[in-house]
Amino acid sequence: MAEPQKMQIKCPNCGTPYQAAVQSIIDVGQDPELRRALLTNQLNVAVCPNCHTGIAIETPLVYHDPKAEFLGIYIPAQANMPELEKQRMIGEMTQSLMRSLPPEQRKGYFLNPRQFINRQSFMDAVMGTMGITQEELDRQRRKLRLLGQAEVMADDAKGLELLAKQNDADLDYEFFMLLSNMLEQAQAAQDPAAEKLVALRARLMALTTWGKRVARQEAAVGSLEDVNSPAELVERMLAAEPDEVDVMAVAARPLLDYTFFQALTEKVDGSRGAERDRLRKLRDHLLDLTQKMDQATQETLKAASSVLREMLSSPNPRSAVHEHLAQVDEAFMAVLSLNMQEAERQGAKDALARLQVIYGEILNTVEEGMPPEVRLINDLLRAPYPDGTRAMLKEHQGQLTPEVLELMDRLVDELSEQEDQDSAKRLRDIKTQAMLLV
C-alpha cells in the first residue's frame, strides 16, 4: 500500500511553514477508506498548526479501482506541465502503483490509464465506477449550487426565506447531508465559518418542509422520555402523525413488546368502523416494522461478527484492522465489546489479548484522524495524574491555547451529560493544571 508523502506547506493566512501528509496513490482495493476521503474532500487537506487555517492541496492523483478495472490519473491543469513531462509522470505513477500490487493483479488496463486535467471530470469518473449515473451527479451539483446560494444569503432573512420557498422540494435529506458534511469539515479545520453554517442550518430547518417534518419527528421522539407504561406508549402513537410513528417505533423498539401489542389489540377490539380499521392498520404496520428492524439488527450483528472473525484469524490483527476499517461501525464495536467481556468472564487470556490488540488499533486509527488538540486531551486523560499529566502539559505548553482550554470545558460538560463523572472530574483537574502553565 502506498504511504502518504510529506510536503512542505506555507500557510496562506499566517505564513507559518509546516509539513503535511499528501496521498498521491488511491487504491480502493487496498484501502477502501481513501475513496470516502476523496469524495468528501477530506483527502490531502492541511491544517496550519499555528492559526488552524485549512487548505486543500491540489496535487497529481492516481485512482485505482480493481473491481471496476478503472485506472485514472488526474494532473491539475494549473500544474502547467509540458506534455513530455506529464507523460513521464503518468508512467512513474502507474509503475509505482503496479509495484505495490502482486503480479496477478496487474491487468491490461494499466497500459492505458484514463487521463484527467479537470477535477470535476475526474470526480465524475470515480463516482461512475460506483454506479452513480450522470442524472444523479447533475442532481447533486444542483443541490451544491443551491447550498452556495444559501451561504451567500445566510445573513439576508428575507432572501433566504424566498430561496427556501422557491426551492422547497430540493431542500431535502440529500441537501441537508451536504450541508452537514460541509459543517463537519469546517469544524474539523476550526474554520470560523462553522458557526455561520450552524446558524444557516437552523434557519433552513425552520423554513423548509423537510426541516419542519424532522422537527416534528424529533419532538415526537422527545415525547417518549416520560412514557411509563405500554398503554401510555400506545396513546402517544395513536396521537402521532403517520410520518412520526416510524421514528417513534425505532426510538422505542425495546418497549414494543408483547404487553404493548396486547394493549394496542385491546384498543382495536374496543373500537368500531373507520377507527377500528385505522388501529388495525397501525398494529399490522408496527408488527411488520418491528420484524424488519429485528431482522436488520441480526444481519448487521452477523456481518460484524464475521468481520471480527476475519481479524482474529489473521496472522497480523493490526494489519487486518486497516483492511476492514470501512466496516468498523457502532455494531462492530458492540460485538467487539461483548466478545471482550465474554473472554474476560471465561478467563480466556489469549483470546482477550488478541481482542484488545484489535480494540487498541482501532482507537489509534481513529485518533490519527483527530485534530492535534483532541489527541493531546485524549493522551492527557490516559496519563497518570498528577505527575504524568503535569509533565505532558509542560512538554506541550505551546499548544495550550485559549481554544484548547475552551475545548476542555466543552468536553467536561459532555462527559458530565454522559454521566461519566470520573472522566469529567479528571479532565477538570487537568485543565486546572493547564491554567497554571498558561
N, C-alpha and C positions, 0 to 999 in steps of 0.2 A: 504494500500500500504506500502511495506517495505521501511523504511527510510535508507539512507546510514549510515554506521558506521564510527567512527573516528579511524584512525590507526596512530601510531607513526612511522614516517619515518626518516631515516638519509640519507642525500644527499650523493650519492656515489662520487660526484665531489668535494664538498667543506666541507662536514661533518656536515652541518647545520641540527639540528633536527627540525622537524616540523610535524604537523598533517595533514593528507589527508583524504578526504571522500572516502569510499570504499563501493561499491554496491555489495552485495553478492546474492541478490534475484532479478531476472529479470523476471517479469511477464508482458508479452507484452499485455495481456488482460487488465491490469490496466494502463500500461504506455507504449504505442507503441514506444515512442521515445527511450526507452532503447535499443531496438533491433538495431536501426540505430547506436547508440553509440557503441554497442558491435561490429557490423560488420565493422565499420570504425575505430576500435581500439582507440576510444575516451573514453571508459569506464575504470574506475579505472586507470587513468593516473594522476600522481602527478607532480607538477612543484615546484622546490625549490624557496622559496621567496627571497633567497639571490643571487644565481647565475643563476637562471632560467633554470637549467638543468631539463629536463623532464624524468621521468621513468615510465615504465608500472608495475603496481602492480599485480603480479600473485597470485591469491587467489581463494579458492573454490567458485564455482558459481552454483546457481540453475537457470535453464531456463525453463519457463513455457509458452506454447502457447495453450490456451484453444481451439481455433478453430481447431488446428491440433491434439488436445488431446495428446500433447507431453510434457513430463516432463523429463528433462535431468539434470544430476548433474556432474559437472566437478571438479575433485580433482587433482591438478597438481601432476605429478609423483615425482617432486622434493620435495614435502611435506614429502615423505618417511614415510608414516603413517602406523602403523600396521593395519591389516585388521579389527580387532575388533574395533579399534578407528575410522577407516574410516566408518564402517557401523553405528557406533553411531552418527557420524557427519551427515551422509546422512539422518538418521532418524530425527535428530534435525532440519536440514534444511527443510526437507519435512514438518514436523509438523509446522514450522514457517510460511511456505507458506500457508498451509491449514488454519492456524488461521487467516490469512489476508483475507480469502475468505468466502463468505456466504455459509451455509451448502449445498445449491442446486448446487454449483459449484465444490464440492469435489467429484470427479469421481473415478471409479475403477482403472484407470491407475496410480493414485497417489501411489498405493500399490506396484508398480513395476517400479520405475523410471529407465531410461537408465543411465548407469554409464560410465564416460569417464576419462581416465588419460592422453590422448593425446589431446592437444588443437586443432590440425588440424582436428581430427576426430569429436570433439565436434562442431567446427565451420561448418564442412560439414553437420552434422546432423541438425543444426539450419537452414542452407540455404536450406536443403532438405525440411523442413517444409514450405518453401516459394515457392516450386515448381521448384527450381533450380536443374537441372539434373547434374549427375556426369560428363557428357561431358562438360557442361558449367563450372563446377568447374575446370576441368582439363585445359580448355582453359584459365581461369583466372590465374591459377598457372603458366602456360607457360608465360603469359604476365608479371607476377610478377618476374619470373626468368630473363626475358629479361630486366625488369626495373633494377634489381640488377646488371646485366652485364653493362648496360648503365651507372649506377652510378660509377662503377669501372673504366670505360673508359672515364669518363667525361673530364679529362684533356689530353686525347690522341686523338687529332683531327683525325688522320688517322684511328685509331682503331674504333672510334665512327662512322666515315663515312662508314667503311666496315661493321660494325654491322648493321647500318641502311639499307645499300644496300641489305644485305643478309636476313633481316627480315622485309622488307618494308611492306608486307601485314599484319603483326601482329602489326605494329606501327600505330594503328588506333585510332578511337574515344575512345574505351574502355581503351587502353593503356594510352592515354593522360589523361583520367579521373583518373586513378590510380596514375599517376604522380602528377596531380593537388591535389588529396586528400593528398598525402604524403607531398606535399609542404605546404598545409594549416595547417597540423598538426605541421610541423616544425616551421612555422611562429607563430602559437598559443603558442608553447613552447619556443619561442625566441631562437630556435636552430640555431647556426651559419651555419649549413648545408643548411638552407633555401636559402641563397644567391647562393650556388652552384647548388641547384635544379632549381632555376630560370634560371641560365645560361644554364643548361643542357636542359631544356625545349625549350629554344630559339634555341639552336643548332639543336635539333631533329626536331623542326618545319621546319627549313630551309633545312633539309636533306631528309625528308620523303614526299611521295606522298600526304598523308593525310594533313600534315602540310602546304605544298605548296598550296593545294586546299583551306584550311582555310584562308591562307594569301590572296589568290585571292578574296575570298568571302568578307573578311574584307575590302579589297581595294575597291571592288565594292560598298559595303555599304557606305564606306567613301566618294565615289564619288558623293553620293546623297546630301551631305551637301550644295552644291551650286546650286541645282536644283531650278529653279524659276517658272516653269510652267509645266502643264501636258504634253505639246508637248515635252519639254526638257526631262522629265522623260521617255517618250516613246522612244526617241532617245537613252538614256542611256541603257535601257533594250534591245533594238534591237542590240546594240553593245556588250552586255554581253554574256558570255558563258552560256550554259544551266544550269550548276551547280551553277551559280551566280544569276540567275534570281529569284529563290525562296527566297534566303536570302534578296535580294533587295526588293522583294514584301512584306516580313514580316516587314522589317525595314520601308518601305514607305507605309504601309497599309492605313493611312488616305488620302494619295494622290491618291489611286486607286479608284477614284470616277467616276461619270458619264462622266465628262469632259475628264478624262484620257482615258476611253474606247471609247469615241467618237473620240478622236484624233487617237487612235490605229485603229479604224474601217476605218477612212479616209485613213490611210496607207494601209490597206488591200484592200480597193476599188481601190486605185491608183496603185496597183502592178499587176503583171501577172505571170503565170506559177508557177515554184517552189517557187519563193519568196512569191507569194500570199498564197500558201499552208503553208509555214513556218509561216507567220504572222498570218494566221487564227488559226493555231495550238497554237501559243503563246497566242493569245487572249482567246481562249477557255480554255487553261490551267490556265491563270490568273483569269478568271471568276470563274472557279471551285475552285482554291486555295483560293480566297478571300471569297467565300461562306463557305468553310471549316473552314477558320480562324475565321470568324464571328460566326459560329455555335459553335466552340470550346470555343470562348470567352464567349458566352452566357451560355454555360453549366458550365464553370468554375465559372462565377459570380453567377449562380443559386446555385451551390453547396456551394459556400462561404456564400451566404445569408442564406442557410439552416443551416449551422454550427452556424452562428451568432444568428439565431432564437433559436437554442437549448441552446446556452449560456445564452441568455436573459431570457428564460423561466425557467432556472434552479434556485432553491432556493438559490444556492451558486454559483454566477457567477465566483468567483475566482477559485473554485474547477473545474468548467466546462472548464475554460481556459486550465487547465492542462490535463483534459481528452481529449481535442481536439487539443492539442498542435501540433501534427503531421500535422494537416490540416490548420495551420496558415501559410499562404504564402502571396506573394505580392497581389494576387487577394483578399484574405480575408481582408488584411489591407486596400485595396482600398475601399471595401464595407463598412468596419467599419468606415472609414473616412467620406465617403459620408453620412452614417446614422447619424454620429455625427453632421455634417454640417446641415442636414435637421432638426434634433431635435432642434438644436440651433435656426435655422431660424423660426421654428414654436413655439418656446418658450416652448417646452415640457421638462420641467426641470427634471422630474423623469426619463424619458427615457434617457435623456442626461447623468444623473448621473450614470445610470447602464452601459451605453456605455463607459463612462470614467473609470469606475472600470475595465472593461474588457481591455481597452486600457492600463491602468496603470499596470495591472497584466502581460500583455504580455511583456511590456517593462522591468518590474522587472525580469521576467523569462529569457529574452534574456540577460540581464546584468549579471545574475548569472553565465552564461556560459562564460563571457568575462574574460580576464586576469585582475588581480587586478589593474594594471596601467590604463587600459582603463576605468574601473569602477570609479577610482579616478577622471579621467578627466571629465567623464560624471557628477559626483557629483559636481565638481567644476563649471561646466557650469550652473548647476541649482542653485548654492548657490548665495546669494546676494553679489554683488560686490560693494565696495572693502573689507568691513569688514568681511563678511561671508567667502569669498574665502581666505582672509589672515589667518583667524583662522583655516580653514581647512588645508591650506598648512602647518601651524606650527604643527598641530596635526599629519600630515603625512610627516613630514620633512625627515624622514628616507627613504621614497620611492622616493624622488626627485633625482633620479639617472640621469646621462647623457643620458641614453636610454629613460627615461620618457620625458626629455626636448626635445630630438630629435623627439619623437613621437608627442609631442605638435606641433612642427614645421610642421611635415608632415600633421597633421590634419588641421592646419591653411591653408595650401596650398589646401587641398581637399575641405574645406569649401569655400574657395575663388573660386575654379573652379566650385563649385555647386551654385555660386552666392549668398551664404548665408553670406553676408559681415558682418552683425551684430554679428553672432556667431564667425566668423573669428577674428574680432576685439576684441571681449570679450576674446577669448582664447589667443590671442596675449598679451593682458593686464595681464591675469592671469600668463602667462609664465614670464612676466617681474617681477611680484611679486615673483614668484618661484625663479628666478635667484638671488634675494636679500637674499634668505634664504640658498642658496647652499654654 
